[in-house]
Structure formats: C-alpha cells, structure tokens
Amino acid sequence: MFSLINKHVPSNAKNDFLSGLTVALALVPEAVAFALVAHVHPLVGLYAAFMVGMITSVLGGRPGMISGATGALAVVMVALVVEHGVQYLFGAVVLMGFLQISFGLFKLGKFIRLVPHPVFLGFVNGLAMVIFLAQLEHFKTAEGWVSNGALLVMGGLILLTMAIIHFLPKLTTAIPSTLVAIVTGSVLAIVLNLDTKTVGDMASISGNLPDFAIPNIPFTLETLYIILPYSIILALIGLIESLLTLNLVDELTETTGKPNKECIGQGVANTVTGFFGGMGGCAMVGQSIINIKSGGRGRLSGFVAGSFLLSFILLFSQYIEQIPIAVLVGVMFIVVIGTFEWCSFKLISRVPLADSIVGISVAVITVFTDLAIAVIVGVLMSAIVFSWNHAKQIYTETSIDEKSGIKTYKLNGPLFFASAQNFQGLFDLSQDPNEVYVDFNNSKVMDHSAIKAIDKLAERYQKAGKILHLIHLTAECKLLLKTARGLVEVNVLEDPTYHVADDKLA
C-alpha cells in the first residue's frame, strides 16, 4: 500500500496540501505553453500535466517531486505531430511508457549514478538558464517586445511577487510564500484592473474529463517504424531529466529516492496518459523546487497538485485564466535563482580545468540543443578525461639481481585500454637480460585490452628469445591469456583475486 501522508513529519498534510495548490497554479501556463510548442491543443498538455503528476506521485520513487508536461519532450514531439498527426503522438507516448517501465524492471535506473558531479552541475545550471529564457517569451506580443506602460505593470507585478516570496518566510512560514505571492498579485491586478497579460490570453483551459481511447493509428510495422525512434528518444529524455531531478530533490531534502521505482512510475504514467489523450511528461525541476521550498515533502503534494489542476480544467477555469502571467513569471524567476548553482563560479578556480569545461559544456548544450544530448556528451567527456588521466598513472620500478642478473619490472597503476599503449613503452626489450620478471602486485588488470597488451608483451620477448615471467596475476587473468598463459607463475597465498571486465566471462 502507498501512503500519501508522511506520519513522521508534523503538519505534513497541511504543507503538502498548500504546496500542491501552489504548484498547480504554476503548472497551468507551463502545460499550455509546452502544448503549443508541440503543436497540440492546450488541453492535451493540461491532461498530461495532471495525469502524469498524480500517477507518479503515487507510484514514483521520489516523494515531493513534481512531474508533468515538459519542454524537453515537447520539442521532440513537434516533427511527429506535424508530419503524422496527434494520434501518432499518443501512440508514441504509450510506447514510451512501456520502454520506461522496462528500464525500471531491468533496474537500469541505477546507472544514473554514473553521471559525474560536474555533469550534474551543468545540468542544473543549464536548466536554470532554459527556465529563464522561457520566461522571456512572455515579454513578447504579436507586435514585438512589451514596452512602455505594459512593461512597467508587468515589471511591477514581477518584483512584487519576488519580494513576497523572498521576505514573507522571514515573518511566517504558516502559508507558502509562493501561494501568497500568486494570490496577492492576482487580486491586485483584478482590483486595480491592470492591463496585463493573463493565463486566459494564452489559451482557454476549460474542458471535460479526458476519455479513454486506443490511439487511432494503423497497427502495422510501418507505424512502429514511425513511432519507435520518437518513443526511444522521449523515453531517454524523460528518464534522464526525471532521475537527475530526483538527485536534485535528494540533495534538497537530504533523503534518498528510488531510481528504478521512479522509472516504473514514469512509465505507467505515460502509458496511461497516452491512452487518455495526453502528450506525456516527466519530472519538472522548476515545479519540484517550488514544491520543496513551499513545504511539500510527501506524495500528497504531487497528488494534490494534479487534483487541483483537474479542478481548474473542470470547474474553475474562468478564475485561473485571470491570473497575470507576470505573477507566474516572478515565481519562475525565483526558481531560476534557487536552481542555479552560484557556487559554480567559485569552483572554476578550485577544481580541475577539465571538470569546469565539462560543467560549462553541459550547461551550454542544454540551452542550445537537448538535455539528453547534453548529459550524454558530459558523461562521455568525463569518461575520456578520467581515462586519459589514469592512462598516465602507469609506471614501473626496475631492479636487477646482482647474483643472477635477472631483471624485475614492478608495475604500478591500472592497466586498461587507455594505458595499454603506454604499458608497451615501459619495457626496454633490447637492453633487458635473457630472463625478466614482471610483477603485477601493485597493478590491476582492468579489461580485455589489458589482457591483449600482456599477450603482446609476451610475444615480443619470445621473438627476442628471452624468458619472461609474469607474477601476481589473478587466475582469471591467466584464463584469459593466450600467448602468455604458460608464463604466469601462480602463488596461491599472494596472488590477487579481483575480477577482470571481459566479455568472454559474461
């Protein structure tokens, strides 16, 4: 059974309820905007927002995290909708959900641990910039940028909202400051009849309950070929953003989420959403931070947010449509300030240059291309830097026995694909005596490339007519060797017992 209320946190239900309402108000313009980006009806985005939010709050692996329709997914959906229509999008979202469930069942969510901290910093900073740039669109009209009196009104409401959110917690935390800011700004705009853009100016959010329907597409291989690439990309982007957001919420709350369970929760939510006419979604950094900062910690907050969003669609659309966009922009500006890791500027001079480059690259790629691409590129860059640095750490200490004339190379450092070439250059074959020992006691054979490097070294010494002894290699290494297998000297008491990563043992 799932518990929506954390019994161990005092007043958790009240905090979750109020923060859920706050999040729901902030979700409306985001869902509408992302639906328009994807070239679908605003209700398609709103349906996704409330369904994905409610389902993941119950089934997901991170209490307090908010999910809904996101821009990262919307930009991928555009081509599919334009070329084939919205029904193909629904089919792709259903398949996307099945893929995400598979990720969770096969416990692939744990691989989010492979994302290095510089990549995580870049992701957070890049997303903060994306949120900021998205708000600038609200300063535009059909004629151009907002100016003169309209700009002053908008700027005043934004500053008022930000001031309330910042200063109210210093006086009281009984009510989320973000909720107070939204209500105050909205009431002020209505009472003073301020001429400013509202949620209703974007699109009407009034609608009915979504109906269950199997996507109206041909069930053929041709259809699968069309939607499968989109489903894979959507599934990966959704999981990457969700799992990185999960890590961020973990840090904010000093608790630990469950990545594999979150994959399943996201998958179920998207599958259901596709059958009910929604555009799918994933975790949302901005709304999750609003929720956490407003006191939301449990599953109830996400469930309440989805429930309120549904009530806005069915019952209260005329009131929600009167909320000034400027108020919600002010909320998101506070989110940007809270999301961006300002300490990154100080870290530039304190961390290795490569880590700074990785973080900056991820942030820039996130802004100009795609979150998934940014994270993948960041992980690859970090892996290359790691391999390069460790490839230079391999070296030998040599000694020659005065009586026998035998030379011993004592190898230090990891032997793997990146250091295999350097490994060959450590041995002076032409100057070595007829009998040579290579001691692996202070080294570790990491992969198949290392095994091949040892075999190649043995072949070189055999061709030179010299005797080579390999000591302190594992039994597993000996099993994988070909040319050098007979040269390994076994010492049961001293030989290491670690495992070598190699497909032959898989």
Backbone torsions as a table, in degrees:
resi	resn	phi	psi	omega
1	MET	NA	147.9	178.7
2	PHE	-102.4	139.1	177.8
3	SER	-108.5	121.7	179.5
4	LEU	-80.5	-17.6	-177.3
5	ILE	-117.3	128.0	176.5
6	ASN	-83.2	107.8	-175.4
7	LYS	-70.0	-15.3	-175.7
8	HIS	-89.0	-5.8	-179.1
9	VAL	-109.9	117.6	-179.0
10	PRO	-59.8	140.3	176.7
11	SER	57.5	22.5	-177.8
12	ASN	-62.9	-40.4	-177.7
13	ALA	-62.2	-43.3	179.6
14	LYS	-64.9	-45.2	-179.8
15	ASN	-63.1	-43.6	179.8
16	ASP	-64.0	-39.8	-178.5
17	PHE	-64.5	-48.9	-177.6
18	LEU	-69.2	-39.1	178.6
19	SER	-68.6	-34.4	176.4
20	GLY	-61.9	-41.2	176.8
21	LEU	-63.7	-42.3	179.1
22	THR	-60.6	-46.4	-179.5
23	VAL	-63.1	-41.3	-179.1
24	ALA	-59.1	-41.2	179.0
25	LEU	-64.3	-38.2	180.0
26	ALA	-75.8	-22.3	-178.6
27	LEU	-73.2	-30.2	-172.0
28	VAL	-56.6	-58.9	-177.9
29	PRO	-64.7	-32.1	178.8
30	GLU	-63.7	-48.0	-178.7
31	ALA	-62.9	-42.3	178.8
32	VAL	-64.2	-45.4	-178.5
33	ALA	-62.7	-43.5	-178.5
34	PHE	-69.4	-32.9	175.8
35	ALA	-63.9	-42.1	178.6
36	LEU	-65.9	-36.2	176.6
37	VAL	-61.2	-40.5	-178.5
38	ALA	-81.2	-0.3	179.5
39	HIS	64.7	39.8	175.1
40	VAL	-125.3	168.5	-179.5
41	HIS	-64.5	143.0	179.7
42	PRO	-52.0	-34.6	179.9
43	LEU	-64.4	-27.9	177.4
44	VAL	-63.0	-38.1	176.2
45	GLY	-72.6	-39.7	179.9
46	LEU	-68.0	-40.1	176.8
47	TYR	-60.3	-43.7	179.3
48	ALA	-62.9	-41.1	-176.8
49	ALA	-61.6	-46.5	-176.1
50	PHE	-77.9	-34.6	-179.2
51	MET	-72.1	-48.5	179.2
52	VAL	-62.4	-41.0	179.9
53	GLY	-62.4	-45.1	-177.5
54	MET	-69.5	-44.7	-175.6
55	ILE	-68.0	-44.7	-179.6
56	THR	-68.0	-28.5	178.2
57	SER	-65.3	-28.4	-179.6
58	VAL	-91.7	-43.7	-172.4
59	LEU	-99.6	-15.1	-174.7
60	GLY	-71.9	174.6	-175.8
61	GLY	-102.0	8.9	-176.8
62	ARG	-138.5	92.6	174.9
63	PRO	-57.2	139.4	178.6
64	GLY	91.8	-11.8	179.3
65	MET	-88.4	139.1	-177.1
66	ILE	-106.7	133.8	177.3
67	SER	-121.2	155.8	178.7
68	GLY	178.3	-169.1	177.9
69	ALA	-66.1	134.9	-175.9
70	THR	-129.0	155.8	179.0
71	GLY	-68.2	-33.2	-179.7
72	ALA	-58.9	-36.7	177.8
73	LEU	-82.0	-35.7	-175.6
74	ALA	-60.4	-40.1	-177.1
75	VAL	-67.4	-26.1	177.6
76	VAL	-77.3	-30.9	-174.8
77	MET	-74.6	-21.2	-171.9
78	VAL	-54.7	-51.4	-175.5
79	ALA	-61.0	-40.8	-179.4
80	LEU	-64.9	-44.3	-178.7
81	VAL	-66.1	-45.3	-177.5
82	VAL	-64.2	-40.3	-174.9
83	GLU	-84.0	-35.1	-172.0
84	HIS	-123.4	-16.7	178.6
85	GLY	104.6	165.8	-173.4
86	VAL	-68.4	-28.7	-179.7
87	GLN	-64.3	-35.1	175.8
88	TYR	-67.0	-32.7	175.8
89	LEU	-63.5	-44.6	179.0
90	PHE	-60.2	-41.2	177.5
91	GLY	-63.0	-40.8	179.3
92	ALA	-65.8	-36.4	179.3
93	VAL	-67.6	-39.8	177.0
94	VAL	-61.4	-47.0	179.6
95	LEU	-66.0	-37.2	175.1
96	MET	-56.5	-43.5	179.2
97	GLY	-62.9	-42.6	178.4
98	PHE	-62.1	-39.8	178.7
99	LEU	-64.0	-41.2	179.8
100	GLN	-67.4	-36.5	175.7
101	ILE	-62.5	-40.6	178.7
102	SER	-62.2	-41.0	176.9
103	PHE	-56.5	-44.5	-179.1
104	GLY	-68.5	-43.0	-178.4
105	LEU	-64.9	-35.0	178.2
106	PHE	-87.1	7.6	175.1
107	LYS	56.6	42.9	178.6
108	LEU	-87.0	-8.9	179.1
109	GLY	-62.3	-23.8	-178.3
110	LYS	-65.0	-19.5	-177.9
111	PHE	-70.7	-7.1	174.7
112	ILE	-64.6	-19.4	177.2
113	ARG	-66.3	-17.7	-179.1
114	LEU	-79.5	-6.4	178.8
115	VAL	-77.2	115.3	-178.5
116	PRO	-67.9	160.9	-177.3
117	HIS	-62.9	-39.4	176.8
118	PRO	-59.0	-35.9	177.9
119	VAL	-67.5	-40.6	178.6
120	PHE	-63.1	-42.6	177.1
121	LEU	-61.6	-43.3	178.7
122	GLY	-62.5	-39.8	178.0
123	PHE	-61.4	-47.6	-178.3
124	VAL	-63.8	-46.3	-178.5
125	ASN	-68.0	-40.2	178.3
126	GLY	-63.0	-42.1	-179.9
127	LEU	-67.3	-36.0	176.5
128	ALA	-61.0	-41.8	179.1
129	MET	-68.5	-36.6	177.6
130	VAL	-63.3	-43.6	178.4
131	ILE	-61.7	-42.9	179.7
132	PHE	-62.5	-47.8	-178.6
133	LEU	-64.0	-33.9	178.6
134	ALA	-64.0	-32.9	-179.7
135	GLN	-71.1	-25.5	-179.3
136	LEU	-65.1	-24.3	178.2
137	GLU	-62.1	-27.1	-179.6
138	HIS	-74.0	-11.2	177.7
139	PHE	-89.7	6.5	-178.6
140	LYS	-110.0	150.4	172.6
141	THR	-126.4	-178.6	178.7
142	ALA	-62.6	-27.8	-179.2
143	GLU	-88.7	-14.2	-178.3
144	GLY	139.8	-152.7	-178.0
145	TRP	-73.4	146.4	175.0
146	VAL	-64.4	139.0	-177.4
147	SER	-145.8	174.8	174.9
148	ASN	55.5	-130.4	-174.7
149	GLY	-63.4	-39.4	-179.4
150	ALA	-62.2	-37.9	178.8
151	LEU	-68.0	-39.1	178.6
152	LEU	-64.2	-43.6	178.5
153	VAL	-62.4	-46.5	-178.8
154	MET	-63.4	-44.7	179.6
155	GLY	-63.4	-39.3	178.7
156	GLY	-63.2	-43.2	179.1
157	LEU	-66.2	-38.3	178.4
158	ILE	-63.2	-47.8	-179.5
159	LEU	-64.6	-40.1	177.8
160	LEU	-61.1	-45.6	179.7
161	THR	-60.4	-47.7	-178.8
162	MET	-64.2	-37.9	-179.6
163	ALA	-65.6	-43.4	179.5
164	ILE	-63.2	-45.1	-178.6
165	ILE	-62.3	-37.3	-176.6
166	HIS	-78.0	-44.0	-170.8
167	PHE	-93.3	-28.4	-176.6
168	LEU	-58.4	-41.7	178.9
169	PRO	-59.1	-20.5	177.7
170	LYS	-73.1	-21.2	179.3
171	LEU	-97.7	-43.2	-179.5
172	THR	-158.6	149.2	175.4
173	THR	-118.8	15.7	-178.0
174	ALA	-64.3	-35.0	179.6
175	ILE	-126.0	137.0	179.2
176	PRO	-54.9	128.9	-177.6
177	SER	-62.7	-31.8	179.2
178	THR	-64.6	-41.1	178.0
179	LEU	-64.4	-42.8	178.2
180	VAL	-61.7	-41.3	-179.2
181	ALA	-63.5	-43.0	-179.4
182	ILE	-65.5	-45.5	-179.3
183	VAL	-65.3	-45.4	-178.3
184	THR	-61.8	-48.8	-179.7
185	GLY	-62.2	-39.4	-179.7
186	SER	-67.4	-46.7	179.8
187	VAL	-61.7	-42.9	-179.5
188	LEU	-61.6	-43.6	-179.5
189	ALA	-65.2	-38.5	-179.1
190	ILE	-71.7	-45.5	-177.6
191	VAL	-64.7	-43.4	-178.7
192	LEU	-84.9	-1.8	179.3
193	ASN	53.3	47.9	-177.8
194	LEU	-70.9	138.7	178.6
195	ASP	-85.7	90.1	-178.7
196	THR	-145.0	154.4	-177.1
197	LYS	-66.1	136.0	-179.2
198	THR	-118.6	172.6	177.7
199	VAL	-58.6	-39.2	179.9
200	GLY	-63.5	-23.5	177.9
201	ASP	-72.1	-22.3	177.7
202	MET	-75.5	-49.7	179.6
203	ALA	-178.1	157.7	175.4
204	SER	-74.4	136.8	179.4
205	ILE	-105.8	8.0	-179.7
206	SER	-73.9	137.7	179.3
207	GLY	-169.7	-175.2	179.4
208	ASN	-110.6	177.7	174.3
209	LEU	-63.1	139.7	178.3
210	PRO	-68.5	147.7	179.8
211	ASP	-100.3	144.5	175.5
212	PHE	-73.4	133.4	177.8
213	ALA	-158.6	133.8	173.1
214	ILE	-71.0	131.5	-178.7
215	PRO	-48.4	131.5	-176.0
216	ASN	-82.5	73.3	-180.0
217	ILE	-135.3	153.7	177.5
218	PRO	-66.3	133.5	178.9
219	PHE	-90.4	76.4	-177.3
220	THR	-129.9	167.8	177.1
221	LEU	-64.4	-34.0	178.6
222	GLU	-60.8	-42.0	177.2
223	THR	-63.1	-41.7	179.1
224	LEU	-61.2	-41.5	178.7
225	TYR	-62.5	-30.9	-179.3
226	ILE	-74.4	-48.4	-171.6
227	ILE	-87.9	-24.3	-174.8
228	LEU	-58.7	-47.7	179.1
229	PRO	-58.6	-40.8	178.8
230	TYR	-66.0	-40.9	-178.9
231	SER	-63.1	-41.1	179.8
232	ILE	-63.9	-47.0	-179.7
233	ILE	-63.0	-44.5	179.6
234	LEU	-62.9	-41.4	-179.8
235	ALA	-63.3	-43.3	-178.6
236	LEU	-67.6	-46.2	179.2
237	ILE	-61.2	-45.7	-178.9
238	GLY	-60.1	-42.5	-178.4
239	LEU	-72.9	-40.0	179.4
240	ILE	-61.3	-48.2	-179.9
241	GLU	-65.2	-39.2	-178.6
242	SER	-67.1	-44.1	-176.3
243	LEU	-73.2	-34.1	175.0
244	LEU	-70.0	-37.0	174.9
245	THR	-65.2	-38.1	176.2
246	LEU	-57.6	-44.4	177.8
247	ASN	-62.8	-38.7	179.6
248	LEU	-64.7	-44.5	178.8
249	VAL	-66.6	-35.2	174.3
250	ASP	-55.2	-45.5	-179.1
251	GLU	-66.8	-40.8	-177.7
252	LEU	-67.3	-35.4	-175.5
253	THR	-101.1	-6.9	-177.6
254	GLU	55.5	40.7	174.2
255	THR	-129.3	179.3	-176.5
256	THR	-125.6	124.3	176.4
257	GLY	-86.9	179.5	-178.5
258	LYS	-119.7	100.4	-174.4
259	PRO	-59.0	-45.3	-177.3
260	ASN	-65.9	-38.9	177.2
261	LYS	-66.2	-35.8	177.7
262	GLU	-65.6	-38.3	176.3
263	CYS	-58.8	-44.9	179.8
264	ILE	-65.6	-44.6	179.5
265	GLY	-60.2	-44.3	177.5
266	GLN	-62.9	-40.6	-179.5
267	GLY	-64.7	-45.5	178.3
268	VAL	-61.6	-44.0	-178.9
269	ALA	-60.6	-44.4	-178.7
270	ASN	-71.4	-35.4	176.9
271	THR	-62.2	-48.5	179.4
272	VAL	-62.3	-43.5	-178.2
273	THR	-60.6	-40.4	179.0
274	GLY	-62.1	-35.8	179.4
275	PHE	-76.6	-16.3	-179.5
276	PHE	-112.1	21.0	172.8
277	GLY	76.8	33.1	176.7
278	GLY	-109.4	160.9	-175.8
279	MET	-90.5	6.2	179.9
280	GLY	79.5	173.6	-179.0
281	GLY	-175.4	-170.7	178.7
282	CYS	-159.8	-171.9	179.7
283	ALA	-65.9	147.9	-178.6
284	MET	-119.3	120.0	-176.8
285	VAL	-63.7	-49.3	-176.0
286	GLY	-59.8	-50.7	-178.6
287	GLN	-68.3	-32.3	177.2
288	SER	-65.0	-40.4	178.5
289	ILE	-68.1	-40.5	175.7
290	ILE	-57.5	-43.7	-178.7
291	ASN	-62.8	-47.7	-178.0
292	ILE	-65.2	-44.6	-179.0
293	LYS	-67.1	-25.2	179.4
294	SER	-87.5	0.2	177.0
295	GLY	103.7	-1.6	179.4
296	GLY	-73.9	123.7	-179.8
297	ARG	-127.8	-28.0	-174.0
298	GLY	-99.9	-179.8	178.7
299	ARG	-66.4	-25.7	-177.8
300	LEU	-60.5	-33.2	-177.1
301	SER	-62.6	-45.9	178.8
302	GLY	-67.1	-38.3	179.5
303	PHE	-66.0	-41.8	178.3
304	VAL	-65.0	-41.0	179.3
305	ALA	-58.7	-46.1	178.1
306	GLY	-64.6	-39.7	-179.8
307	SER	-64.7	-44.7	178.2
308	PHE	-63.8	-39.3	179.4
309	LEU	-61.5	-40.5	176.8
310	LEU	-64.4	-40.5	179.2
311	SER	-65.8	-33.1	176.8
312	PHE	-62.4	-42.0	-178.6
313	ILE	-66.2	-42.9	-172.6
314	LEU	-85.3	-37.9	-167.1
315	LEU	-123.5	-36.9	-167.5
316	PHE	-117.3	23.8	-175.5
317	SER	-59.3	-38.2	-176.8
318	GLN	-64.6	-28.2	179.1
319	TYR	-83.0	-43.4	-178.6
320	ILE	-64.5	-33.2	-179.0
321	GLU	-67.7	-12.2	179.1
322	GLN	-89.8	-5.8	179.1
323	ILE	-67.4	127.2	178.8
324	PRO	-65.8	136.8	176.5
325	ILE	-61.0	-33.5	-178.4
326	ALA	-58.9	-36.8	179.4
327	VAL	-63.5	-44.7	-179.2
328	LEU	-70.9	-31.6	174.3
329	VAL	-63.3	-41.1	177.1
330	GLY	-60.5	-40.0	177.1
331	VAL	-60.9	-45.9	-177.3
332	MET	-69.9	-30.6	175.0
333	PHE	-63.7	-38.8	175.6
334	ILE	-64.1	-38.6	177.1
335	VAL	-61.9	-43.0	179.1
336	VAL	-59.1	-46.8	-179.5
337	ILE	-61.8	-39.3	-178.9
338	GLY	-77.9	-25.1	-177.9
339	THR	-81.6	-43.2	-175.9
340	PHE	-62.5	131.4	178.7
341	GLU	-84.8	90.8	-176.4
342	TRP	-65.8	-21.6	178.2
343	CYS	-67.1	-13.5	-179.6
344	SER	-58.5	-34.6	-179.1
345	PHE	-65.4	-38.1	178.0
346	LYS	-70.5	-33.0	-175.9
347	LEU	-71.0	-21.0	-176.1
348	ILE	-55.1	-39.9	-178.1
349	SER	-89.5	-4.3	-174.6
350	ARG	-110.1	-17.9	-179.0
351	VAL	-109.9	163.5	177.7
352	PRO	-54.8	145.0	-178.3
353	LEU	-55.8	-38.8	-178.6
354	ALA	-60.9	-40.5	179.2
355	ASP	-64.8	-39.1	177.7
356	SER	-64.2	-41.5	179.5
357	ILE	-63.7	-41.5	179.1
358	VAL	-61.6	-48.9	-179.0
359	GLY	-60.0	-45.3	-179.6
360	ILE	-65.9	-40.6	-179.7
361	SER	-62.2	-44.4	179.6
362	VAL	-61.9	-42.9	179.6
363	ALA	-62.1	-45.6	-177.8
364	VAL	-66.4	-44.2	-179.8
365	ILE	-64.6	-37.1	177.4
366	THR	-59.7	-40.8	-178.0
367	VAL	-70.0	-43.1	-169.9
368	PHE	-96.0	-18.0	-179.6
369	THR	-127.9	-96.9	-170.3
370	ASP	-148.6	145.4	-177.7
371	LEU	-60.6	-46.9	-177.4
372	ALA	-61.9	-44.1	178.2
373	ILE	-61.7	-42.4	-178.7
374	ALA	-60.7	-45.7	-178.2
375	VAL	-67.7	-43.3	179.5
376	ILE	-62.1	-45.4	178.3
377	VAL	-61.7	-41.6	179.6
378	GLY	-62.8	-43.1	178.4
379	VAL	-63.8	-42.4	179.1
380	LEU	-64.0	-42.9	178.0
381	MET	-61.4	-42.6	179.4
382	SER	-65.2	-39.3	179.5
383	ALA	-64.7	-41.0	179.3
384	ILE	-65.3	-44.0	178.6
385	VAL	-61.7	-44.5	179.7
386	PHE	-60.3	-46.3	-178.7
387	SER	-63.9	-42.6	-179.1
388	TRP	-63.1	-44.6	-179.0
389	ASN	-64.7	-42.1	-178.1
390	HIS	-76.6	-22.6	177.6
391	ALA	-66.3	-28.4	-178.7
392	LYS	-86.1	-3.0	-175.5
393	GLN	-90.8	-3.1	-179.3
394	ILE	-87.6	132.8	179.6
395	TYR	-156.1	170.4	-179.5
396	THR	-126.0	152.2	169.4
397	GLU	-114.6	125.4	-174.7
398	THR	-108.7	149.9	175.8
399	SER	-150.1	151.2	-179.9
400	ILE	-126.2	127.4	177.7
401	ASP	-72.5	122.1	-175.2
402	GLU	-64.4	-33.6	-176.9
403	LYS	-77.9	-51.1	-174.4
404	SER	-90.8	-20.9	-177.7
405	GLY	79.4	7.5	-179.4
406	ILE	-75.6	135.3	179.5
407	LYS	-101.2	137.8	179.7
408	THR	-121.3	126.8	172.2
409	TYR	-99.8	117.1	176.3
410	LYS	-98.5	107.7	-173.3
411	LEU	-81.8	136.2	177.6
412	ASN	-127.3	139.2	177.5
413	GLY	101.1	164.9	-177.1
414	PRO	-76.0	139.6	175.0
415	LEU	-108.0	111.9	-179.8
416	PHE	-149.8	-171.6	-170.3
417	PHE	-55.8	-36.6	-175.7
418	ALA	-79.0	-26.2	-178.3
419	SER	-100.7	-0.8	-176.1
420	ALA	-61.6	-39.4	-179.4
421	GLN	-68.2	-43.1	176.9
422	ASN	-62.1	-34.5	-180.0
423	PHE	-56.8	-43.1	-178.8
424	GLN	-64.0	-33.2	-177.4
425	GLY	-79.0	-3.2	-179.0
426	LEU	-81.4	-11.9	-173.6
427	PHE	-109.7	130.8	-179.7
428	ASP	-98.1	79.7	-172.7
429	LEU	-59.3	-41.2	-175.4
430	SER	-67.9	-30.8	-177.3
431	GLN	-97.3	-8.3	-177.6
432	ASP	-71.7	149.6	175.9
433	PRO	-69.6	-179.0	-176.7
434	ASN	-71.6	-17.2	-179.6
435	GLU	-130.3	126.2	-174.4
436	VAL	-133.1	139.7	174.9
437	TYR	-111.7	139.8	172.0
438	VAL	-119.9	116.6	-176.1
439	ASP	-99.7	117.8	-178.2
440	PHE	-98.3	16.8	-174.7
441	ASN	-62.7	-35.5	-179.3
442	ASN	-100.6	15.0	179.3
443	SER	-124.3	166.4	178.3
444	LYS	-135.1	124.5	178.1
445	VAL	-82.6	115.0	-166.7
446	MET	-95.4	-35.0	-170.8
447	ASP	-152.3	-174.3	-177.2
448	HIS	-65.2	-35.0	178.1
449	SER	-60.5	-36.2	177.8
450	ALA	-66.3	-41.7	177.7
451	ILE	-60.3	-44.5	179.6
452	LYS	-64.2	-35.6	179.4
453	ALA	-64.8	-39.4	178.4
454	ILE	-66.6	-42.9	177.6
455	ASP	-60.6	-41.4	-179.6
456	LYS	-64.7	-40.5	177.8
457	LEU	-62.4	-43.3	179.2
458	ALA	-61.9	-40.2	179.6
459	GLU	-63.6	-39.6	178.9
460	ARG	-61.7	-44.3	-179.3
461	TYR	-69.4	-36.1	178.2
462	GLN	-64.3	-41.9	178.8
463	LYS	-65.5	-29.9	178.8
464	ALA	-82.3	-3.5	179.4
465	GLY	74.2	27.3	-178.9
466	LYS	-113.0	153.0	-177.0
467	ILE	-92.7	127.5	-179.0
468	LEU	-117.7	130.7	176.4
469	HIS	-115.0	132.4	177.6
470	LEU	-111.4	119.6	-177.6
471	ILE	-121.2	155.1	179.4
472	HIS	62.3	36.8	169.4
473	LEU	-97.9	150.6	-179.7
474	THR	-74.5	160.8	175.9
475	ALA	-61.9	-32.3	179.3
476	GLU	-66.4	-41.1	176.4
477	CYS	-60.1	-44.3	-179.6
478	LYS	-61.0	-37.8	179.9
479	LEU	-63.9	-35.3	-176.3
480	LEU	-83.7	-22.6	-178.6
481	LEU	-70.2	151.2	175.8
482	LYS	-114.8	-72.3	-178.3
483	THR	-61.9	-41.1	-172.1
484	ALA	-95.5	6.4	-173.8
485	ARG	-59.9	-40.4	-177.5
486	GLY	-76.3	-4.8	-178.0
487	LEU	-94.8	-7.8	-176.7
488	VAL	-79.3	130.2	176.1
489	GLU	-100.8	124.1	-173.1
490	VAL	-92.9	131.7	172.7
491	ASN	-130.0	104.3	-172.6
492	VAL	-59.6	-36.2	-175.2
493	LEU	-79.2	-29.6	-172.5
494	GLU	-107.5	-22.2	-175.3
495	ASP	-68.4	139.5	-179.8
496	PRO	-69.3	165.5	-175.1
497	THR	-125.9	16.6	-179.4
498	TYR	-70.3	167.7	-179.3
499	HIS	-104.6	145.6	178.5
500	VAL	-99.8	133.3	179.0
501	ALA	-76.6	110.1	-178.6
502	ASP	-153.6	138.6	-176.5
503	ASP	-67.4	-19.0	179.5
504	LYS	-68.3	-23.0	-179.0
505	LEU	-98.3	-0.9	-177.4
506	ALA	-72.4	NA	NA
